[in-house]
């Protein structure tokens, strides 16, 4: 406000920023009485995928690429992110895509008839793995994701929703909320003892 009053920032610049924020909030259904916008038109995902793929550089080619599937028998994919890739940043930049194809899945799909194996390699995670599909199922259903509830001080439910991820960023503020409960049924990828 002070910068606008002093003429350092034009009021029109503030108006433009607020308009963009409100447009986004309306598009995703974050405003009262607003519904999320319609799904993207057919073909939009393919365009977004091509744009993302063409903007990424994964390897430097020293003459090994392209691989010739007819000459391959086995391909090894090493590292924990081969199965559970970290995508789309973190913190306030985090995005939860509808579906993520891991490097392991992508190679298996691209190389039919080739044995594609994966080993974890050295650990790189300092924090527990979040409850994301395919690890989590909403309690009482087979839907991927988690149940998020807001409870009052006596344990009464004030609000409940289904989320695809256990990564809870800025849960909805509910008057009288005392506790946030995140629940899921764990569906491990490997047999063993889980805590």
Secondary structure, DSSP 8 states (H G I E B T S, - for coil): -HHHHTTSS-HHHHHHHHHHHHHHHHHTT-STT--------TTHHHHHHHHHHHT------SS--S--GGG-SEEEEESGGGTS---S-SGGG----S----HHHHHHHHSTTSEEEEE--S---SS----BTTTEE-TTS--BSEEEEEE-TTS-EEEEEEESBS---S----TT--EEEEE-EE--SS-S---
